[in-house]
Amino acid sequence: MDRGVDLKGIGVSPGVALGRVLLLKKTEYKIEKRQIVDVGKEKSKFLHAIEQSIQELGFIKGKAIKTLGKDKAAILDAQILMLKDPEIVLKTVETIEKEKINSEYVFNRTASEYIVVLENLESEYMRERASDIRDIIERVIRNLLGIKKVELSNLEKETVLVAHDLTPSETATMDKEKVIGFLTNIGGKTSHSAIMAKTLGIPAVVGLGNVTQLLSDGDFVVLDGAKGELFIEPSEEIIKEYTKIKKEQERVKSELMLFKECEGITSDGKKIEIFGNIGTPEDVAFLLQNGAEGVGLYRTEFIFMDRKAFPTEDDQFCAYKSVLEALKPKVVTIRTLDIGGDKELPYLNIGKEMNPFLGYRAIRFCLKNHEVFKTQLRALLRASVYGNLKIMFPMISSLEELLEAKKILAEEKKKLTEKGISISSEIEVGMMIEVPSAAVISDQLAKHVDFFSIGSNDLIQYTCAVDRMNEKIQHLYNPFNPAVLRLIKTVIDNGHKENIPVGMCGEMAGDKELIPLLIGMGLDELSMSASSVLAAKKLVKSSAYEKLKRRADGIANMGSVQEIKAYLDIRG
């Protein structure tokens, strides 16, 4: 390969990273019942593991207060208290003495008995404590067995994370100041790892096949997140070359900061809202640093993923409130729960599906699980008074689904109002256009919403029948596909006929090659990863809408990707 490239993958988040590898391995252990001889030694081992676990949680808590705030760190206090609970600890010690059985088996059995009791209680708060005990069991048993686990929230030095794939909970809890790059075996341009890397502005290469087998902890690597290139233990020449590239990228980024306070207005006066996508309240700081004019997509599923049980109404309320307050008076568009596909909840037993992206996900799940849906809607409505909230329903494929979702929202709003709970009178309600059927009937759907937001990642996937997670067919996942562009144009035109704004919150919205085309097609809003906002603002300000409109009109009757790219003078 050129310049001695060791591996070529899919570049999903631009930037260069030079650093040492931290390999994430899935550690499995088996708890077996064993008779012991030295009871005193076994008790000491158990008590030491308890103390070690308390110290670990105390250290993590200190870091969590600094990075996540006291509210999120409070859950660690609960776990520390449980580890000091004499009922669990003393009962385990007594059982070791009485039955002469190994401590990990006894502790697992004892603590699991408490889980059963808690899960059968009516109190939602107490049922949630069951998930805390599961975390405690895993931590103590790891310490008893001498198994070390990497605490991503507690990294000591800058590192390049290497994994088969990164789970949502891993990306949600990791120390974002220390992780300088991602490398994964699997994934595509719109996989979870790719989206999170872009959101956080971290260089990333995915779809590397067997990178976890080729690398070990401590290996030095250079990765290019734009070209998808990886160099393993590179030469001094390569290191010097990429150090220079990195410095140049930092210079360009510094120049782009000049556009931080600018609005997205074309040279001939057309206003384009330049918003950002977030997954957690902690992402807001990075969004503001990059000058986003608001939030076009808040992926609420991350609140559900970073735990072992459903978040309570108050948990969700606090998360939404913090984002709304931090961004007030800027717009915050919050998408209701979009679980399923590549986003699984460990505590939600949906079961394996043949085609999860086409299955029981997003609004389909919510309309079958009213209590989960209603809890989220109540939290959103209560939080609405703290900022400029828009609510958005995902994965709508029919008018019936949209009307049912709106009906449930109206019912919850009425109940809260009757209880005297304040709700904003200016909440706009919209929907995502991700399913081709929704695009086709967008003229009808537009009559019932305040806005459309095109989710290009899924719209491309469903229109082209391409699994966006499958690296083997990534070449068919193409935003320049004329069928995709025609559907987008249909949605924009139908939305405007009903006088509602039409935005886009998929990866297309932050693509510098596509932004001019999308503006010319008539999009009102672009919502993207925070790292793309400044470049998008610069591009918008240097463009003339009327010229872009004429260019966009020129592709209307084109039938191939190649023809469209040639017309737009786009290579590759």
Long-range contacts (C-beta under 8 A, 24 or more apart in sequence): 3-238, 3-241, 4-231, 4-234, 4-235, 4-238, 5-229, 5-230, 5-231, 6-214, 6-230, 6-231, 6-232, 7-205, 7-208, 7-209, 7-211, 7-214, 7-229, 7-230, 7-232, 8-228, 8-229, 8-230, 9-183, 9-205, 9-206, 9-207, 9-208, 9-209, 9-211, 9-228, 9-229, 9-230, 10-187, 10-188, 10-189, 10-194, 10-205, 10-206, 10-207, 10-228, 10-471, 10-474, 11-204, 11-205, 11-224, 11-225, 11-226, 11-227, 11-228, 11-229, 12-187, 12-188, 12-189, 12-191, 12-193, 12-194, 12-197, 12-198, 12-204, 12-205, 12-206, 12-225, 12-228, 13-182, 13-194, 13-197, 13-198, 13-201, 13-202, 13-203, 13-204, 13-225, 13-529, 13-531, 14-203, 14-225, 14-226, 14-531, 15-201, 15-202, 15-203, 15-225, 15-226, 15-246, 15-249, 16-203, 16-222, 16-223, 16-224, 16-225, 16-242, 16-245, 16-246, 16-249, 17-160, 17-180, 17-181, 17-202, 17-203, 17-221, 17-222, 17-223, 17-225, 18-220, 18-221, 18-222, 18-239, 18-242, 18-243, 18-246, 19-158, 19-159, 19-160, 19-180, 19-181, 19-220, 19-221, 20-157, 20-158, 20-159, 20-160, 20-218, 20-219, 20-220, 20-221, 21-159, 21-160, 21-162, 21-183, 21-215, 21-216, 21-217, 21-218, 21-219, 21-220, 21-221, 22-150, 22-155, 22-159, 22-160, 22-161, 22-162, 22-217, 23-162, 23-163, 23-212, 23-215, 23-216, 23-217, 24-150, 24-161, 24-162, 24-163, 24-166, 24-170, 25-212, 26-164, 27-142, 27-147, 27-149, 29-141, 29-142, 29-145, 29-147, 31-104, 31-105, 31-108, 31-141, 32-102, 32-105, 33-101, 33-102, 33-105, 34-101, 34-102, 34-105, 35-100, 35-101, 35-102, 36-96, 36-100, 36-101, 36-102, 37-100, 39-96, 39-97, 39-100, 42-96, 42-102, 42-103, 43-93, 43-96, 43-97, 43-103, 45-103, 45-144, 46-92, 46-93, 46-96, 46-103, 46-106, 46-107, 46-144, 47-89, 47-93, 48-143, 49-103, 49-140, 49-143, 49-144, 50-83, 50-89, 50-140, 52-143, 53-83, 53-136, 53-139, 53-140, 53-143, 54-80, 54-83, 54-84, 56-139, 56-151, 57-83, 57-139, 59-154, 60-151, 60-153, 60-154, 63-153, 63-154, 63-175, 64-153, 67-153, 67-175, 67-176, 67-177, 67-282, 68-282, 71-318, 75-132, 78-129, 78-132, 79-132, 79-135, 79-136, 82-129, 82-132, 82-133, 82-136, 83-136, 83-140, 88-114, 103-144, 104-141, 104-144, 104-145, 107-137, 107-140, 107-141, 107-144, 108-137, 108-141, 111-136, 111-137, 112-137, 124-312, 125-312, 127-309, 128-309, 128-312, 130-308, 130-309, 131-307, 131-308, 131-309, 131-347, 132-308, 134-308, 135-308, 152-179, 155-179, 160-221, 160-223, 162-211, 162-212, 162-215, 163-212, 164-212, 165-191, 165-192, 165-193, 166-192, 166-193, 166-196, 167-192, 167-305, 168-192, 168-196, 168-279, 168-301, 168-302, 168-305, 168-306, 168-343, 169-305, 169-306, 171-196, 171-200, 171-279, 172-279, 172-280, 172-302, 172-305, 172-306, 173-306, 176-200, 176-202, 176-282, 181-221, 181-223, 181-225, 182-206, 183-208, 183-211, 183-215, 183-221, 183-223, 183-230, 184-208, 184-211, 185-209, 185-210, 185-211, 185-212, 186-469, 186-471, 187-469, 187-471, 188-468, 188-469, 188-470, 188-471, 188-474, 188-477, 189-468, 189-474, 189-477, 189-507, 190-457, 190-461, 190-468, 190-477, 190-506, 190-507, 191-342, 191-468, 191-469, 192-342, 192-343, 195-277, 195-279, 195-507, 195-529, 196-279, 197-225, 198-507, 198-510, 198-529, 198-531, 198-532, 199-277, 199-278, 199-279, 199-283, 199-286, 199-529, 199-530, 199-531, 200-283, 200-286, 200-530, 200-531, 201-286, 201-290, 201-529, 201-530, 201-531, 205-229, 205-230, 207-471, 207-474, 253-534, 256-534, 256-535, 256-538, 257-291, 257-534, 259-291, 259-534, 259-537, 259-538, 259-541, 260-290, 260-291, 260-534, 261-291, 262-291, 262-537, 262-541, 263-293, 264-293, 264-526, 264-536, 264-537, 264-540, 264-541, 265-540, 265-541, 266-519, 266-540, 266-541, 266-543, 266-544, 266-545, 266-548, 267-541, 267-542, 267-543, 267-544, 268-544, 268-545, 268-546, 269-545, 270-519, 270-545, 271-524, 272-519, 272-523, 272-524, 272-525, 272-526, 272-540, 273-331, 273-503, 273-524, 273-525, 273-526, 273-527, 274-526, 274-528, 274-533, 274-536, 274-537, 274-540, 275-331, 275-333, 275-503, 275-505, 275-525, 275-526, 275-527, 275-528, 276-527, 276-528, 276-529, 276-530, 276-533, 277-505, 277-527, 277-528, 277-529, 277-530, 278-323, 278-530, 280-306, 280-319, 281-319, 281-322, 281-323, 281-326, 283-530, 284-322, 284-323, 284-326, 284-327, 286-530, 287-530, 287-533, 288-326, 288-327, 289-530, 290-530, 290-531, 290-533, 290-534, 291-533, 291-534, 291-537, 292-330, 292-530, 292-533, 293-330, 293-331, 294-327, 294-330, 294-331, 294-332, 294-333, 294-388, 295-323, 295-327, 295-330, 295-331, 295-332, 295-333, 295-334, 295-527, 296-331, 296-333, 296-453, 296-503, 296-505, 296-509, 296-525, 296-526, 296-527, 296-528, 297-333, 297-335, 297-392, 297-453, 297-505, 297-527, 298-323, 298-332, 298-333, 298-334, 298-335, 299-335, 299-338, 300-334, 300-335, 300-336, 300-337, 300-338, 300-376, 301-337, 301-338, 301-339, 301-343, 304-337, 304-339, 304-345, 305-343, 305-345, 307-347, 308-346, 308-347, 309-347, 310-347, 310-372, 310-375, 312-375, 313-375, 313-378, 313-379, 313-382, 314-379, 316-375, 316-376, 316-379, 316-380, 317-379, 317-382, 317-383, 320-379, 320-380, 320-383, 320-389, 321-382, 321-383, 321-386, 323-387, 324-383, 324-384, 324-386, 324-387, 324-388, 324-389, 325-386, 325-387, 327-387, 327-388, 328-386, 328-387, 328-388, 329-387, 329-388, 330-387, 330-388, 331-388, 331-390, 332-387, 332-388, 332-389, 332-390, 333-390, 333-391, 333-392, 333-430, 333-453, 333-505, 333-527, 334-380, 334-389, 334-390, 334-391, 334-392, 335-392, 335-393, 335-394, 335-432, 336-363, 336-366, 336-373, 336-376, 336-377, 336-380, 336-391, 336-392, 336-393, 336-394, 336-405, 337-362, 337-365, 337-366, 337-372, 337-373, 337-376, 338-362, 338-394, 338-395, 339-365, 340-364, 340-365, 342-469, 357-458, 357-461, 357-467, 357-468, 358-462, 361-395, 362-394, 362-395, 363-393, 363-394, 363-395, 363-396, 363-401, 363-405, 364-395, 364-401, 366-405, 367-401, 367-404, 367-405, 367-408, 370-408, 373-405, 373-408, 374-408, 374-412, 377-408, 377-409, 377-412, 378-412, 378-415, 378-416, 381-409, 381-412, 381-413, 381-416, 381-421, 381-423, 381-427, 382-416, 382-421, 382-423, 384-423, 384-424, 384-427, 385-422, 385-423, 385-424, 388-426, 389-424, 389-427, 390-427, 390-428, 390-429, 390-430, 390-450, 390-451, 391-427, 391-428, 391-429, 391-430, 392-429, 392-430, 392-431, 392-432, 392-451, 392-453, 393-429, 393-430, 393-431, 393-432, 394-431, 394-432, 394-434, 394-455, 395-432, 395-434, 395-435, 395-458, 396-431, 396-432, 396-433, 396-434, 396-435, 396-438, 396-445, 397-435, 397-437, 397-438, 398-437, 398-438, 398-441, 399-441, 399-444, 399-445, 399-448, 402-431, 402-445, 402-448, 402-449, 403-448, 406-448, 430-500, 432-505, 433-459, 433-491, 434-458, 434-459, 434-462, 435-459, 435-462, 436-462, 436-463, 436-487, 439-487, 439-488, 439-490, 439-491, 440-487, 440-490, 442-490, 442-491, 442-494, 442-495, 443-494, 443-497, 443-498, 446-494, 446-495, 446-497, 446-498, 446-500, 447-498, 449-500, 450-500, 451-495, 451-500, 451-501, 451-502, 451-503, 452-491, 452-495, 452-500, 452-501, 452-502, 452-503, 453-502, 453-503, 453-504, 453-505, 453-525, 453-527, 454-488, 454-491, 454-502, 454-503, 454-504, 454-505, 454-506, 454-523, 455-504, 455-505, 455-506, 456-484, 456-488, 456-504, 456-505, 456-506, 456-507, 456-508, 456-509, 457-506, 457-507, 458-506, 459-484, 459-487, 459-488, 459-506, 460-484, 460-506, 460-508, 463-487, 478-561, 479-507, 479-508, 479-511, 479-514, 480-514, 480-561, 480-564, 480-565, 480-570, 481-561, 482-555, 482-558, 482-559, 482-560, 482-561, 482-564, 485-517, 485-521, 485-555, 485-564, 488-518, 488-521, 489-521, 489-522, 489-556, 492-521, 492-522, 492-523, 493-522, 496-522, 501-525, 503-527, 510-536, 512-536, 512-539, 513-568, 513-570, 515-539, 515-540, 516-543, 516-548, 516-551, 517-548, 517-551, 517-552, 517-555, 517-568, 519-543, 519-545, 519-548, 519-552, 520-545, 520-548, 520-549, 520-550, 520-551, 520-552, 520-553, 521-552, 522-549, 522-552
